[in-house]
Amino acid sequence: MEFKHYSVMLKETIEQLLVRPDGIYVDGTLGGGGHAFEVCSRLSEQGHFYGIDQDAAAIQAASQRLELFGDKVTVIRSNYCRMREELKNRGIEKVDGIVLDLGVSSYQLDEADRGFTYREDAALDMRMDQRQEKTARDIVNEYSEMDLYRVIRDYGEDKFAKNIAKHIVQAREKKPIETTGELVEVIKAAIPMKVRMQKGHPAKQTFQAIRIELNQELEVLRSSLDDMIDMLNPGGRICIITFHSLEDRIVKTIFRKNENPCTCPSHFPVCVCGQVSKGKVITRKPILPAEQELEENSRSKSAKLRVFERS
């Protein structure tokens, strides 16, 4: 299957990145190379682009797509949380711009064998990096009822989290839950029919929750952002596209903290904590997809773009 990924808010992201022809740019979630292609198109012979992804299929697809840019491009199979050390190993300390598109690619969702989708029956997998041993099956069959409840409540924000966790534990006592289809049936049984008729797919939030837990998505984001801001040259920008409120909240909070890190009580006449601003938040409110994009790609509807500029 061809690696497909619709590059969400492509025009807006490239505009916000303010690409300098001789700059160094990094995409920490390379995917199919959509954002990367547009950045590389704007680079001179002095400019360089680094693309990072942990998914083998993405690495292969993006490498082919970016082939025509030759030596201007370096593709790295890794997690973006290791961006700093991966670039350091290649003699790079500072960059002029960073892009993160935190969405799951269309390829990952549509390729049933990857086990991300609740629309087809396949092995419970959901690994972004298939070198990792732990899979979604391990979480579903080995986490305690309390831990399952916590994951589904916190990462899926599902009000039936308690009941879904209980049903999963009851079902796996009879036999292990092996496939996405089996898990969908268990989730359906935990949600009242009336509610199932009113909202989207009943398994959507639980699948999101398990995927986030398995791939440690929020932890990776939370622990990497300060580092990435530190890597930016003055005037350099980081553009982040999020797809749910949990990610968006982390980005918004960390951007704000880097703009105004002062920890002094509000009644102090002057700052004594010595914390210095690292730059400014460009997007007071997130940039949202345009109408045309929403018509072309329904998966864009929850996307939000936030931008920070280094001083």
Backbone bond lengths (Angstrom), bond angles and torsions (degrees), N, CA, C in turn:
res aa  C-N    CA-C-N  psi(-1)  N-CA   C-N-CA  omega(-1)  CA-C   N-CA-C  phi
1 M - - - 1.469 - - 1.535 109.86 -
2 E 1.339 115.90 136.91 1.463 120.60 -178.78 1.526 109.81 -70.59
3 F 1.341 116.28 140.25 1.469 120.27 178.86 1.526 108.42 -74.79
4 K 1.341 115.23 111.17 1.469 119.38 179.49 1.514 109.14 -111.80
5 H 1.323 114.97 134.99 1.461 118.22 171.57 1.517 108.57 -151.88
6 Y 1.312 115.13 115.71 1.458 120.57 177.60 1.529 106.65 -74.40
7 S 1.322 116.26 121.47 1.470 119.13 -178.78 1.530 109.70 -78.09
8 V 1.311 115.10 105.07 1.465 121.68 -175.93 1.534 110.76 -67.44
9 M 1.336 115.57 137.69 1.471 122.64 178.08 1.535 112.05 47.20
10 L 1.303 115.32 45.79 1.469 121.52 -177.02 1.528 111.34 -59.94
11 K 1.329 115.87 -52.47 1.479 120.71 -177.22 1.536 110.52 -60.59
12 E 1.332 115.76 -47.13 1.468 120.77 -177.66 1.532 111.56 -62.99
13 T 1.338 116.33 -41.71 1.470 120.70 -178.43 1.528 110.75 -64.51
14 I 1.330 115.95 -46.81 1.472 119.80 -178.58 1.534 110.24 -64.48
15 E 1.326 116.24 -39.43 1.482 119.70 177.17 1.525 110.51 -60.05
16 Q 1.330 116.67 -45.09 1.467 121.51 -176.97 1.531 112.87 -70.67
17 L 1.308 116.18 -25.44 1.471 120.31 -176.21 1.540 111.79 -72.43
18 L 1.330 116.76 -21.55 1.488 122.06 -179.82 1.536 110.98 49.59
19 V 1.327 115.78 59.49 1.474 120.90 -173.49 1.535 112.01 -61.97
20 R 1.338 115.01 124.69 1.480 121.27 174.10 1.524 106.56 -93.85
21 P 1.354 117.85 130.27 1.469 120.01 -174.95 1.530 114.61 -53.73
22 D 1.340 117.13 -33.84 1.472 117.88 -177.74 1.529 112.50 -102.97
23 G 1.320 116.57 18.97 1.466 121.15 -177.43 1.522 113.88 -84.86
24 I 1.344 114.75 173.71 1.473 121.93 176.36 1.528 107.30 -113.38
25 Y 1.326 116.69 125.59 1.466 121.48 -176.00 1.523 110.79 -126.82
26 V 1.329 114.25 148.84 1.468 120.73 -178.55 1.526 109.76 -130.45
27 D 1.333 115.91 133.96 1.467 120.50 168.68 1.520 105.38 -111.98
28 G 1.328 116.22 114.94 1.461 120.79 -176.40 1.521 113.98 -82.55
29 T 1.343 115.88 -8.71 1.470 121.44 178.32 1.532 106.39 -134.23
30 L 1.306 116.24 72.02 1.458 123.09 -168.36 1.526 114.23 -56.43
31 G 1.338 116.68 -40.77 1.467 120.20 179.79 1.515 111.31 55.93
32 G 1.333 116.40 -134.79 1.465 120.61 -179.40 1.508 113.19 -82.74
33 G 1.336 117.82 -0.97 1.460 121.76 175.67 1.521 115.17 87.90
34 G 1.328 117.47 19.41 1.470 121.40 -179.25 1.520 113.86 -64.46
35 H 1.335 116.65 -53.69 1.462 120.21 177.26 1.537 109.32 -64.40
36 A 1.324 115.27 -40.02 1.467 121.73 -178.41 1.530 111.43 -57.93
37 F 1.327 116.46 -44.68 1.471 121.15 -177.75 1.526 110.40 -58.87
38 E 1.325 115.54 -43.41 1.473 119.59 -178.54 1.529 111.46 -68.19
39 V 1.326 117.03 -37.55 1.471 119.88 177.90 1.531 109.14 -66.49
40 C 1.332 116.64 -49.05 1.474 121.17 -177.93 1.527 111.91 -59.76
41 S 1.343 116.24 -35.51 1.474 121.01 179.59 1.521 111.61 -61.55
42 R 1.324 116.61 -22.91 1.472 121.22 -176.01 1.529 112.57 -98.84
43 L 1.332 116.68 -0.92 1.469 119.65 -176.65 1.531 112.20 -91.82
44 S 1.334 115.87 144.10 1.468 121.86 174.13 1.531 107.77 -84.74
45 E 1.334 115.79 -176.65 1.468 119.97 177.66 1.532 111.48 -63.42
46 Q 1.345 116.45 -24.57 1.473 120.41 -179.90 1.532 112.03 -81.14
47 G 1.324 116.85 -20.20 1.468 120.74 -178.02 1.520 111.24 -76.92
48 H 1.342 116.15 160.42 1.468 119.26 177.04 1.527 110.09 -145.77
49 F 1.331 113.98 148.39 1.465 120.53 -178.75 1.530 109.68 -125.74
50 Y 1.340 115.28 132.66 1.465 121.75 174.77 1.525 108.77 -114.68
51 G 1.318 116.48 125.65 1.471 120.98 178.40 1.514 109.95 -114.48
52 I 1.332 116.48 127.57 1.471 121.46 -177.64 1.531 109.71 -119.80
53 D 1.315 116.79 133.61 1.470 121.11 172.50 1.516 107.89 -155.45
54 Q 1.337 116.10 150.11 1.467 118.82 -179.68 1.526 112.00 -97.56
55 D 1.339 116.34 -5.16 1.458 121.87 -175.82 1.532 110.12 -94.86
56 A 1.333 116.61 122.35 1.472 121.43 -177.03 1.529 112.07 -59.42
57 A 1.334 116.88 -39.46 1.473 120.50 -179.00 1.527 110.53 -65.62
58 A 1.329 117.03 -38.44 1.471 121.28 178.09 1.524 110.43 -65.95
59 I 1.326 116.39 -43.45 1.475 121.24 -179.97 1.531 110.16 -58.19
60 Q 1.329 115.70 -44.61 1.468 120.26 -178.63 1.533 110.79 -65.84
61 A 1.338 116.25 -47.64 1.469 120.70 -177.38 1.527 111.52 -64.06
62 A 1.339 116.83 -46.20 1.468 120.95 -177.85 1.521 110.95 -67.85
63 S 1.325 117.30 -38.40 1.473 120.68 179.60 1.519 110.33 -59.57
64 Q 1.337 116.81 -42.36 1.465 120.78 178.22 1.526 110.83 -65.76
65 R 1.321 115.61 -44.16 1.466 119.93 -176.87 1.535 112.12 -64.50
66 L 1.320 115.90 -34.18 1.478 120.61 -175.03 1.532 113.22 -95.92
67 E 1.346 115.61 4.37 1.461 121.15 -176.83 1.534 113.05 -53.58
68 L 1.326 116.70 -39.67 1.467 120.39 -174.57 1.522 113.13 -65.50
69 F 1.360 117.50 -14.96 1.470 119.88 178.52 1.527 112.06 -87.91
70 G 1.320 115.97 -2.51 1.467 121.81 173.04 1.512 115.08 53.71
71 D 1.334 115.90 -127.98 1.467 122.30 -172.81 1.525 114.35 -71.32
72 K 1.332 116.52 -7.84 1.477 119.38 179.73 1.534 111.70 -71.83
73 V 1.339 115.51 -13.44 1.470 120.70 -172.03 1.529 111.71 -117.59
74 T 1.330 115.66 134.60 1.468 121.94 171.18 1.526 107.52 -123.89
75 V 1.337 116.79 122.03 1.466 121.56 179.72 1.528 108.55 -105.68
76 I 1.334 115.75 130.76 1.472 121.73 -173.88 1.526 109.48 -126.04
77 R 1.327 116.95 127.66 1.469 118.96 174.62 1.528 108.79 -89.31
78 S 1.321 115.02 105.89 1.463 121.10 -177.62 1.525 108.09 -167.24
79 N 1.329 116.20 176.51 1.462 120.92 173.98 1.526 107.79 -94.55
80 Y 1.327 117.49 142.72 1.470 118.82 -176.86 1.529 113.32 -61.78
81 C 1.333 118.31 -15.57 1.472 119.70 177.16 1.538 110.61 -68.44
82 R 1.341 116.13 -14.49 1.470 119.93 177.11 1.531 111.25 -103.00
83 M 1.324 116.36 17.77 1.469 121.43 -176.57 1.528 112.22 -54.24
84 R 1.322 115.19 -48.38 1.462 119.44 -175.38 1.529 111.55 -59.70
85 E 1.347 116.91 -48.12 1.470 118.82 -178.07 1.527 111.89 -71.31
86 E 1.360 117.49 -35.13 1.470 120.16 178.63 1.533 110.15 -62.42
87 L 1.336 117.04 -42.06 1.461 120.42 -179.65 1.536 110.84 -73.44
88 K 1.320 115.04 -38.27 1.475 119.81 178.88 1.535 110.34 -59.26
89 N 1.340 114.80 -40.65 1.472 120.39 177.73 1.526 111.71 -61.19
90 R 1.332 115.57 -21.26 1.476 120.74 -179.81 1.531 111.33 -106.08
91 G 1.344 114.67 16.02 1.462 120.32 174.25 1.522 115.26 79.28
92 I 1.342 116.29 17.98 1.469 119.58 -178.17 1.532 110.46 -111.76
93 E 1.326 117.00 122.47 1.474 121.83 178.89 1.524 111.42 -103.23
94 K 1.356 115.76 -36.55 1.471 120.45 -174.62 1.526 111.29 -126.65
95 V 1.333 115.87 148.78 1.471 120.84 178.75 1.532 110.05 -133.49
96 D 1.335 115.83 167.14 1.467 120.40 -177.09 1.529 113.33 -101.86
97 G 1.303 116.46 -10.39 1.466 118.04 178.43 1.513 111.53 -172.38
98 I 1.347 115.10 147.48 1.469 121.88 -179.88 1.527 108.35 -133.99
99 V 1.331 116.21 137.62 1.470 121.71 175.42 1.528 108.55 -120.47
100 L 1.329 116.35 136.05 1.472 122.04 169.65 1.520 107.62 -130.54
101 D 1.327 116.57 123.17 1.460 121.86 173.49 1.528 104.80 -113.78
102 L 1.330 115.93 102.93 1.466 119.97 -168.51 1.528 114.60 -82.71
103 G 1.320 117.40 7.88 1.468 119.83 -179.79 1.520 112.30 -75.52
104 V 1.328 116.13 153.59 1.460 121.30 171.24 1.524 105.92 -76.23
105 S 1.325 118.15 136.11 1.464 119.44 -175.99 1.522 111.07 -70.45
106 S 1.337 115.01 155.91 1.466 120.70 177.49 1.526 109.90 -58.68
107 Y 1.327 115.87 -36.09 1.471 120.45 179.17 1.530 110.01 -60.04
108 Q 1.337 116.10 -47.68 1.470 119.25 -177.90 1.526 111.21 -63.16
109 L 1.339 115.57 -38.46 1.464 119.29 -179.44 1.522 111.95 -72.31
110 D 1.349 115.77 -38.39 1.466 119.28 -173.01 1.523 113.91 -87.47
111 E 1.318 117.21 -19.96 1.459 121.41 177.82 1.530 106.83 -82.63
112 A 1.334 116.20 97.88 1.471 121.11 -172.11 1.523 113.25 -53.52
113 D 1.332 116.43 -36.46 1.471 120.59 -176.76 1.521 113.56 -60.58
114 R 1.338 117.20 -21.27 1.466 119.61 -179.62 1.535 111.13 -74.78
115 G 1.318 117.49 -14.77 1.468 121.12 174.57 1.516 114.99 71.83
116 F 1.355 117.21 21.38 1.470 120.42 177.46 1.528 111.05 -87.76
117 T 1.327 116.11 -27.40 1.462 119.71 -169.87 1.525 113.20 -91.93
118 Y 1.333 114.56 142.85 1.464 119.73 176.43 1.525 110.05 -96.37
119 R 1.322 117.15 3.67 1.472 120.40 -176.34 1.533 113.09 -92.72
120 E 1.332 116.63 -13.82 1.467 120.07 177.81 1.521 109.20 -134.38
121 D 1.337 115.08 156.87 1.464 119.54 -177.96 1.529 109.84 -90.44
122 A 1.328 116.06 121.11 1.472 120.96 179.12 1.521 108.41 -153.77
123 A 1.321 116.08 171.34 1.470 120.33 178.42 1.529 109.45 -60.14
124 L 1.326 116.37 142.31 1.473 121.90 179.34 1.525 108.65 -73.50
125 D 1.331 116.92 100.48 1.457 120.50 -175.73 1.532 110.87 -118.14
126 M 1.345 117.58 -83.09 1.476 124.66 175.84 1.516 115.37 70.38
127 R 1.334 118.44 15.70 1.472 119.46 178.21 1.529 109.83 -78.96
128 M 1.333 116.41 129.38 1.467 120.65 172.65 1.535 109.01 -72.67
129 D 1.326 114.93 -36.66 1.462 121.00 179.37 1.527 106.88 -115.45
130 Q 1.331 115.68 110.96 1.471 118.43 -173.53 1.528 113.70 -76.59
131 R 1.350 115.77 1.82 1.474 119.16 172.44 1.526 110.06 -79.34
132 Q 1.322 115.56 -16.77 1.474 121.28 179.94 1.530 109.02 -72.25
133 E 1.325 116.98 142.19 1.476 119.57 -177.69 1.527 112.21 -83.60
134 K 1.306 116.90 -42.88 1.466 121.04 -175.98 1.528 110.65 -67.64
135 T 1.330 117.06 136.73 1.471 121.23 178.71 1.535 109.97 -124.88
136 A 1.324 115.09 176.57 1.468 120.55 178.00 1.533 110.64 -61.46
137 R 1.328 116.61 -31.07 1.469 120.55 178.98 1.528 110.70 -59.03
138 D 1.333 116.17 -39.17 1.469 120.46 -179.89 1.532 111.10 -63.88
139 I 1.315 116.09 -42.12 1.475 119.90 -179.83 1.522 109.85 -64.37
140 V 1.325 116.12 -48.45 1.470 121.24 -175.77 1.529 111.52 -63.19
141 N 1.321 116.80 -37.20 1.475 119.44 -174.58 1.526 115.13 -97.05
142 E 1.338 117.50 -14.74 1.465 118.51 -174.10 1.529 115.10 -117.54
143 Y 1.323 118.20 -21.80 1.468 119.36 179.34 1.528 109.87 -68.60
144 S 1.313 116.36 145.39 1.460 119.94 176.39 1.534 108.97 -68.13
145 E 1.320 115.87 163.71 1.475 120.18 179.08 1.528 110.39 -58.69
146 M 1.333 115.95 -38.72 1.470 120.80 -179.54 1.534 110.90 -64.72
147 D 1.338 115.71 -43.35 1.466 119.49 179.99 1.527 111.94 -67.89
148 L 1.329 116.40 -39.20 1.468 119.76 176.43 1.529 110.46 -61.50
149 Y 1.320 115.09 -44.02 1.476 120.53 178.15 1.528 110.39 -58.85
150 R 1.330 116.34 -45.80 1.473 120.79 -179.49 1.535 111.11 -60.93
151 V 1.332 116.32 -45.75 1.473 120.88 -178.46 1.530 110.78 -63.21
152 I 1.330 116.49 -47.56 1.477 120.16 -176.48 1.531 110.72 -69.75
153 R 1.323 116.63 -36.15 1.473 120.32 178.15 1.533 110.97 -69.35
154 D 1.341 116.70 -48.95 1.464 120.34 -173.46 1.521 113.66 -77.08
155 Y 1.326 116.73 -41.35 1.465 119.78 -174.47 1.527 113.37 -98.84
156 G 1.325 116.58 -20.56 1.465 119.26 178.46 1.519 111.53 -103.98
157 E 1.333 115.53 -15.11 1.474 122.08 -178.31 1.532 110.72 47.84
158 D 1.337 114.11 43.46 1.469 120.43 -178.77 1.524 109.51 -99.73
159 K 1.332 116.16 125.32 1.474 118.32 -176.43 1.531 112.53 -72.18
160 F 1.337 116.93 -10.36 1.466 119.68 175.98 1.532 111.83 -99.42
161 A 1.325 115.82 18.76 1.471 121.22 -175.21 1.533 112.44 -52.77
162 K 1.322 116.20 -44.24 1.482 120.67 -176.89 1.532 110.70 -61.51
163 N 1.308 114.68 -44.96 1.463 120.28 -178.41 1.530 111.62 -69.82
164 I 1.331 116.09 -38.03 1.466 119.80 179.21 1.532 109.41 -64.59
165 A 1.337 117.49 -44.49 1.471 121.45 178.73 1.526 110.61 -59.69
166 K 1.327 115.90 -42.19 1.472 121.05 -179.36 1.536 110.34 -63.15
167 H 1.336 115.77 -45.82 1.469 120.48 179.77 1.528 112.39 -63.91
168 I 1.335 117.01 -37.23 1.473 120.33 178.58 1.532 109.54 -62.90
169 V 1.325 116.42 -45.70 1.470 120.78 -178.66 1.531 110.93 -64.34
170 Q 1.332 116.17 -41.44 1.478 119.57 178.32 1.523 111.48 -63.50
171 A 1.331 115.96 -42.85 1.473 120.36 -177.71 1.527 111.49 -66.28
172 R 1.330 117.27 -41.78 1.465 119.55 -175.19 1.535 112.09 -75.09
173 E 1.326 117.01 -15.37 1.476 119.73 175.16 1.525 110.22 -66.82
174 K 1.344 115.47 -30.80 1.483 119.80 179.04 1.525 109.78 -79.35
175 K 1.346 116.25 -45.98 1.475 120.58 176.02 1.523 108.72 -162.10
176 P 1.331 118.81 150.91 1.467 119.51 -179.83 1.537 111.70 -57.46
177 I 1.320 115.80 146.92 1.471 120.90 175.84 1.531 106.03 -88.45
178 E 1.337 116.22 113.72 1.471 120.61 -170.61 1.523 114.01 -102.64
179 T 1.342 116.77 -29.42 1.473 118.21 -171.51 1.533 112.55 -125.10
180 T 1.328 114.03 164.29 1.474 120.16 178.33 1.530 109.73 -62.22
181 G 1.334 116.40 -38.40 1.469 120.70 179.99 1.520 112.07 -62.19
182 E 1.333 116.22 -43.00 1.471 120.57 178.82 1.535 110.11 -63.06
183 L 1.334 115.82 -41.79 1.469 119.52 -179.59 1.527 110.98 -65.87
184 V 1.330 116.94 -39.75 1.472 120.92 178.72 1.535 110.10 -59.11
185 E 1.340 117.11 -43.26 1.476 120.68 -179.34 1.534 111.16 -63.40
186 V 1.334 116.62 -39.57 1.469 121.08 178.62 1.534 109.90 -64.27
187 I 1.326 116.47 -43.64 1.472 120.92 -179.31 1.528 110.34 -64.19
188 K 1.331 115.46 -43.96 1.478 119.91 179.40 1.528 110.80 -56.75
189 A 1.322 115.54 -42.01 1.472 120.01 -178.10 1.527 111.79 -65.67
190 A 1.340 116.79 -21.11 1.478 120.95 -176.53 1.530 112.92 -89.88
191 I 1.337 116.44 -9.99 1.470 120.29 -176.40 1.522 109.91 -114.07
192 P 1.331 117.58 128.86 1.464 119.88 -178.67 1.538 112.20 -55.67
193 M 1.329 115.03 140.22 1.469 121.62 -178.21 1.531 112.13 -52.16
194 K 1.321 115.72 -41.94 1.476 121.72 -178.01 1.542 110.50 -57.37
195 V 1.322 115.93 -42.46 1.470 121.45 -179.04 1.526 109.75 -70.95
196 R 1.348 116.10 -39.09 1.470 120.42 -179.02 1.519 111.51 -62.09
197 M 1.324 116.35 -32.06 1.469 120.37 -179.02 1.536 111.18 -72.28
198 Q 1.327 116.46 -27.45 1.469 120.23 -171.32 1.519 113.91 -87.71
199 K 1.333 117.91 -34.97 1.467 117.77 -174.22 1.524 111.39 -111.22
200 G 1.349 116.05 -175.90 1.472 121.26 -178.53 1.521 112.14 -63.36
201 H 1.300 116.73 -159.90 1.461 121.56 -177.33 1.531 110.12 -60.10
202 P 1.344 117.29 128.92 1.479 120.34 -175.13 1.537 114.19 -61.92
203 A 1.336 117.06 -22.43 1.472 119.17 -176.43 1.525 113.28 -92.56
204 K 1.323 117.21 -7.00 1.473 120.55 -172.39 1.531 112.57 -54.09
205 Q 1.333 117.18 -49.65 1.465 120.63 -174.62 1.527 112.69 -69.97
206 T 1.331 116.34 -37.59 1.470 119.65 179.12 1.524 110.81 -68.24
207 F 1.328 116.73 -40.91 1.470 120.15 178.02 1.531 110.11 -62.82
208 Q 1.326 116.20 -42.06 1.473 120.23 177.33 1.529 109.92 -59.19
209 A 1.326 115.34 -45.05 1.467 120.98 -177.24 1.531 111.78 -61.72
210 I 1.327 116.63 -45.58 1.470 120.95 -178.66 1.534 110.03 -66.12
211 R 1.337 116.12 -40.46 1.475 120.79 178.91 1.537 111.26 -62.02
212 I 1.334 116.21 -43.55 1.467 121.10 -179.84 1.532 110.28 -64.61
213 E 1.318 116.41 -43.74 1.467 121.32 179.75 1.531 110.72 -63.64
214 L 1.320 115.99 -47.80 1.466 120.68 -176.69 1.521 111.80 -61.31
215 N 1.319 116.31 -44.96 1.467 120.86 -175.62 1.525 113.24 -93.11
216 Q 1.362 115.29 3.96 1.478 121.38 178.26 1.535 111.87 51.48
217 E 1.337 115.35 39.66 1.466 120.78 -171.22 1.527 113.87 -59.67
218 L 1.326 117.10 -43.33 1.465 119.00 -176.69 1.526 111.42 -74.13
219 E 1.331 116.03 -36.03 1.471 120.48 177.92 1.525 110.53 -63.55
220 V 1.331 115.01 -45.00 1.467 120.91 -179.96 1.532 109.52 -59.70
221 L 1.322 116.24 -45.47 1.468 120.76 -179.74 1.531 110.68 -63.25
222 R 1.327 114.95 -49.59 1.471 120.87 -176.57 1.533 111.62 -60.71
223 S 1.317 116.70 -38.99 1.467 120.07 -174.90 1.532 112.93 -85.03
224 S 1.340 118.47 -9.16 1.466 120.89 -174.49 1.514 114.83 -104.48
225 L 1.329 117.84 -25.48 1.464 120.67 -168.80 1.527 114.30 -62.26
226 D 1.324 117.24 -44.95 1.473 119.89 179.71 1.529 110.93 -59.14
227 D 1.330 115.31 -42.79 1.467 121.74 178.49 1.523 111.52 -58.89
228 M 1.330 115.57 -44.16 1.469 120.13 -177.86 1.526 111.19 -65.94
229 I 1.333 116.09 -40.63 1.474 119.83 177.91 1.538 109.58 -63.11
230 D 1.344 116.38 -39.24 1.467 120.61 177.93 1.533 112.32 -63.41
231 M 1.329 116.52 -28.65 1.471 120.67 -178.11 1.530 113.30 -76.48
232 L 1.316 117.70 -15.32 1.469 120.54 -175.28 1.528 112.92 -75.21
233 N 1.317 115.69 138.32 1.465 121.56 170.15 1.520 109.11 -70.72
234 P 1.348 119.62 159.01 1.466 120.53 174.85 1.539 110.53 -52.96
235 G 1.334 115.86 131.96 1.462 120.63 -178.26 1.525 113.55 84.85
236 G 1.346 116.21 -8.67 1.468 120.47 178.03 1.518 110.58 -72.19
237 R 1.318 115.89 150.88 1.469 119.66 -176.78 1.525 112.42 -125.08
238 I 1.328 114.77 148.58 1.464 121.27 171.18 1.526 107.66 -116.11
239 C 1.333 116.01 126.95 1.470 123.01 -179.29 1.526 108.14 -114.92
240 I 1.327 116.31 122.26 1.467 119.86 -177.59 1.526 110.54 -124.08
241 I 1.346 115.22 127.17 1.465 121.42 176.70 1.520 108.02 -104.96
242 T 1.329 116.21 120.41 1.471 121.41 178.86 1.537 109.47 -110.00
243 F 1.346 114.73 163.84 1.466 118.92 -176.96 1.523 114.01 -128.41
244 H 1.320 117.30 -1.35 1.468 117.84 171.79 1.521 109.24 -151.54
245 S 1.312 114.76 163.57 1.468 121.39 -170.14 1.527 112.95 -60.40
246 L 1.336 118.07 -30.26 1.468 120.77 -177.82 1.532 110.34 -65.29
247 E 1.341 115.75 -47.33 1.470 120.01 177.85 1.521 110.12 -64.57
248 D 1.333 115.54 -46.35 1.467 120.41 -175.69 1.532 110.84 -59.12
249 R 1.320 115.84 -40.29 1.471 120.98 -179.45 1.536 110.85 -63.36
250 I 1.326 116.36 -42.01 1.473 120.34 179.26 1.523 110.03 -62.13
251 V 1.337 116.64 -47.87 1.472 121.13 -178.40 1.524 110.64 -61.85
252 K 1.320 115.51 -47.57 1.477 121.00 -179.04 1.533 110.54 -59.11
253 T 1.321 117.34 -46.51 1.468 122.47 -177.85 1.527 111.57 -64.38
254 I 1.337 116.69 -46.29 1.471 119.97 -177.08 1.527 110.98 -70.12
255 F 1.326 117.69 -37.69 1.473 120.11 175.57 1.526 110.37 -60.33
256 R 1.325 115.85 -45.93 1.472 120.44 -179.57 1.523 111.52 -61.68
257 K 1.328 115.25 -43.31 1.469 120.65 -178.31 1.527 110.82 -63.50
258 N 1.336 116.87 -36.08 1.467 120.50 178.77 1.524 111.94 -74.36
259 E 1.328 116.31 -25.97 1.469 119.79 176.37 1.530 109.97 -77.44
260 N 1.337 115.10 -41.62 1.458 119.21 -177.74 1.532 110.23 -133.98
261 P 1.352 116.65 82.24 1.462 119.85 -174.46 1.528 114.72 -84.26
262 C 1.334 116.60 -0.97 1.472 120.58 -176.07 1.534 111.07 -57.96
263 T 1.340 115.46 130.21 1.473 120.59 -179.30 1.535 111.93 -107.81
264 C 1.336 116.57 7.78 1.473 119.98 -178.75 1.528 111.10 -68.75
265 P 1.337 117.68 144.95 1.468 119.78 174.71 1.533 110.71 -57.32
266 S 1.328 116.50 148.57 1.473 121.30 -173.51 1.534 112.99 -62.19
267 H 1.350 117.71 -23.07 1.467 119.02 -177.59 1.545 113.20 -84.55
268 F 1.349 116.45 -5.38 1.475 118.35 177.32 1.533 109.71 -67.42
269 P 1.336 117.78 133.30 1.480 118.46 -179.76 1.523 112.66 -70.27
270 V 1.334 117.68 -32.59 1.466 121.06 177.47 1.526 110.12 -134.89
271 C 1.323 115.23 157.34 1.475 120.77 -179.90 1.535 109.57 -74.47
272 V 1.331 116.12 130.53 1.470 119.97 177.14 1.536 111.49 -120.45
273 C 1.336 116.44 -3.10 1.470 118.53 -176.47 1.529 111.87 -79.33
274 G 1.338 115.56 -19.21 1.465 119.39 175.88 1.519 115.41 77.76
275 Q 1.334 116.77 5.94 1.475 119.28 178.58 1.525 109.02 -76.75
276 V 1.331 116.54 128.81 1.469 120.74 -174.83 1.530 110.60 -109.93
277 S 1.333 116.04 137.44 1.464 121.98 178.26 1.526 110.58 -59.61
278 K 1.346 115.38 139.78 1.470 119.53 179.00 1.525 112.01 -99.04
279 G 1.327 116.74 -3.75 1.460 118.53 -179.29 1.511 110.98 158.99
280 K 1.345 115.72 -156.49 1.466 118.04 -177.25 1.525 111.64 -135.54
281 V 1.310 114.09 149.01 1.458 121.17 174.28 1.527 106.85 -78.24
282 I 1.321 117.19 121.71 1.464 121.47 -179.15 1.534 110.38 -81.29
283 T 1.331 115.57 -34.31 1.478 120.84 -176.54 1.525 109.95 -102.77
284 R 1.320 117.83 95.45 1.474 119.75 175.17 1.526 108.96 -61.61
285 K 1.338 114.65 -41.56 1.478 120.23 171.96 1.523 105.71 -116.13
286 P 1.330 117.91 146.46 1.466 118.30 -178.25 1.527 111.55 -65.48
287 I 1.325 115.83 152.29 1.467 121.71 173.39 1.527 106.81 -82.83
288 L 1.327 116.02 134.90 1.473 121.37 -177.36 1.529 110.17 -111.61
289 P 1.337 118.18 158.84 1.469 120.13 -179.53 1.534 111.85 -63.19
290 A 1.327 115.72 147.13 1.475 121.33 177.63 1.531 109.64 -73.87
291 E 1.330 115.85 160.72 1.475 121.86 -178.92 1.524 111.76 -53.15
292 Q 1.342 115.41 -45.02 1.471 119.58 -177.02 1.531 111.33 -60.17
293 E 1.326 115.66 -40.64 1.465 119.35 179.77 1.527 111.03 -65.76
294 L 1.320 116.50 -39.41 1.464 120.19 179.78 1.529 110.86 -62.84
295 E 1.336 115.58 -34.01 1.473 119.81 177.46 1.528 110.77 -70.47
296 E 1.334 115.68 -38.40 1.466 120.51 -177.25 1.523 112.81 -76.34
297 N 1.328 116.53 -32.81 1.466 120.22 -173.49 1.528 110.74 -143.65
298 S 1.325 116.48 99.38 1.470 120.46 -175.98 1.533 111.56 -63.37
299 R 1.333 117.19 -22.84 1.474 120.14 -179.29 1.532 112.09 -70.54
300 S 1.350 116.39 -10.42 1.478 119.54 179.19 1.520 112.36 -78.55
301 K 1.325 117.59 -13.31 1.472 118.88 -165.18 1.530 115.19 -61.00
302 S 1.310 117.81 -26.92 1.478 118.68 179.84 1.530 112.27 -97.17
303 A 1.338 117.82 4.12 1.477 120.93 -174.85 1.528 112.60 -72.94
304 K 1.339 114.94 142.69 1.471 122.10 175.19 1.522 108.28 -138.00
305 L 1.337 115.56 135.31 1.460 120.72 179.12 1.527 109.45 -110.12
306 R 1.328 115.78 126.01 1.471 121.19 175.28 1.529 109.19 -122.00
307 V 1.334 115.35 145.39 1.468 121.29 -173.15 1.530 110.84 -132.10
308 F 1.340 116.00 136.98 1.467 122.16 176.55 1.523 108.03 -126.86
309 E 1.335 116.10 138.97 1.480 120.50 178.89 1.528 110.21 -117.37
310 R 1.322 115.14 131.42 1.485 121.64 -179.21 1.528 110.26 -76.74
311 S 1.313 115.28 139.87 1.478 117.64 178.04 1.528 109.82 -95.13
